């Protein structure tokens, strides 16, 4: 399997990627989050529909991830909404595209009918996360879009194939019990979607997606980080009913 070129954490590149896969440009866009304090979070356009975090995956942070995986495997976690769309990452350096897919497929955004992402979602509805990964591997258009986006970055792509920086995505989802009972609820959970893990991870109750992610990063990520190589990018725009295929 070929190793993809890593994406840079850049909202302009993310927006270019999103337009190419089929996001309606006027519906939502990726924007920079300039800091973790409330005054900087408050200038981010609302509503925030997803947050993508780039962080260094080494040292104590890698140990934390491994410990969490073991704990979830042995003791379980709060059940996650079964309709959350999650993809296992099997392509090296594809975490940028995986994070972007997690953001768009789990947000209330509008897609162009017949677009690559519409076709991808429709084809993956009844597939397992690993089958979705295999389908992504065989879907050339996503590899081409990823390569074109990576080539648009400011750094030399060929010099960065062994990066230890990693993208993960955060979204809100209703409590699993409410979804399964098909009842409306205002209670939301913060869900981390990382293709490098064994599945979605519940991060607790959520009342404000962006501020909850910022709090998690400040309290759980930064204290164990081997460096300050972080960035946050938010998917923000008008609330809309998702349009994923032609009628």
N, C-alpha and C positions, 0 to 999 in steps of 0.2 A: 504494500500500500504506500502511495506517495505521501510525503510530508508536506502539508500546506505551509504557505508563508504566513507568519503571524500578522494579525491586523493591529494597527495602531488604535489607541483609544482616542478617537477624534470624532466629534459629532458630525462634522461635514462628511467624513468618510462613511459613517453609519447611515446618514441620510441618503447618500448616494447608493449604498447597498440596498436600503429599504425601498427606494424608488425603483431600482432595477428588479427587485423581486415582486413588486406590485402594491406597495403601500400607497394609498391615495395621498398625494403630497399635501393637500390642504387640510387633511384630517388630523395629523399628528407629526411631530418631529422630535429628533434627538437633540438635547441641549446639554451644555456643560453644567456641572454642579461645582461651584468654585470653592466650597468649603463646607465644613460640617456644623458650623454654628448657625443658630436660628436666623440671624440677620442675613446670612448668605443663602440659606435654604429658602427663605421667604421671597427671594427675587426669582426663583425658578417658576416658570409658567405652570398653571394648574389647569386641569387635574394631571397629576403624575400617574402614569399607567404602568410603568415598569422602571426599574433602575438597574443599570449594568455597572458592576464593580470590576476594576482591574486591580490585582494585588499580587504580591510576590508569594509564590507557592514553594516555600522552602523553610528549613529550620523549624522553629516552634510552631509556625502556622501549619506546616505539613503534619507535624506530630498531632496538633489539635484536630485536624481533619481525620486522621487515622483513628484517633481515640473516639471521635464522634461516630464514625462508621461502625466501630466495634460496639459501642453502646447501643446504637439503634438496632444493630443486628441481634444483640443479646436481649435487650430490654424493650425494644420497640420505641415508638414515639406517638405523639398525638396524630390520629389519622388525618391524612391530607385529602382534600377534595378530589374525588376520583376523576373529575373532568379536567384537571390540570394537565396540560400537554407537556410531556417531558421526553427528551431524547438523550440516549446514551451517546457519549462522545467516543468514537472509535478511530477517528482520523487525527493523526498528530497535528498539533497547532491549529485545529479547527475550532478552538473554544470561542473565538470571536463570532464566527457564524452561528455556533450553537447558542451562544448568549443572545444574539440578535433574533434567532428563531424563537427562543423561549420568550423573549419580550413581545414579539409581534403576535405569536399564536395564543398568548394568554391575556392580551389586552383587548379592550373594546376599541378596535380600529377598523377602518374600511379598506378593503383590498380591491384592486381592479379585477373585474370578472375575467376568468381564464388566465390569470397571472401565474407565474411560477409558484408563489407561496400558496395561492388558492389550490392549485393542483396538488401541491405537496401535502397540504392539510387534508384534502379530500382522500388522497391515496393512503394516508397514515392513520385514518380514524380508527381502524380496527387492527392496527399493528401493535406489537409490543414495542417498548422503548428500543430494544436491540434491533428489531426488524426495521424500525424507523431509521436507525443509524445505518443499517445496511442499504436501505433505500436511498438515503442521502449520499452514501458512497457511490451509488450507481447513477445519481442524477447529475449529469455533467453541467447543467446550467448553473447549479449552485457553486460548483468548483470554479467555473469560469468567472462568476460574479465575485467570489471571494478573491480570486487571483487579481482581477482588475482593481478591486478595492484596495488590496494590499499594495499593489504597485503605485497607487496614488498617494501613499504615505510620504513622510518627509525623511525617513531613514532608509538606508540601503537594505532592501528585503533580504538579500542573499547573506548578509552578515548577522542575521538574527534568527536563524532556524532553530537554535537550541535554547530559546528563551525559557526562563522559569517564571515569567509573568503569566497570569491566568485570568480569564474572564468568567464571572458568574453573574446570575441574574436574579432579581428579587421582584415578586409580584404579590398582590393580595388575592386571597381566595376565601370564599365563605367556609364556615365549619363543615366538615365532611358530613356530619349527621344531618345538617340542614339541606345539603345538596341531595343526599340520598333520600330524604323524606319529601323532597320537592317543595320545601316551604321557604318563604322569603325570610331573610335575616339581615340585620345591620352589622352583625358581628363578623369581623374579618380576621384572617390569620395572615401572618407574614411568611411567605414561602420562598425558600431559596432553591433555585433551579440551576444546578451545576452538572453538566454532562460528564464530568470526571468522577462523580460520586455514584452511589448505588441507587439513588432515587431522589425525589424531592425531599427537602428537609424543612420541617416546621420550625419557625423561629419565634412563635408566640403570637399573642394577640396584636392586632394592628389597627390603629385609628388614623394614622397619617403615614402613608407608604414611605415618602421620602424621609421624613424625620425619624421614622422607626429604623430605616436602613442606616441613616447617619448615626443613630444611637448604637446600633449593633456594631458598626465599624469602629466607633470610638471606644466602646467597652470591651469588645471581643477580639477585634482584628489588630488594631494598632498596638496594644500592649505586647503582643506576641510577634509583631512583624520584624523581620530582619533588616528592613529598610523602609523608607517612606515613598516607595514606588507605587503610589495609589492614584486612582482617578475614578470619579463617579460621573456617569452620563445618564440622564433621565429621558424617558420617552414621555412627552407631554403633549396635550392637545385637547380638543373638545370631546365630550362624552358622545359616544355613538354606538349604535347597534352594529356588531360585526357583520360584514358582508363578505362571504367567503366563496361564493360560487354563483354562477348565473342561474336565474330562475328557470 
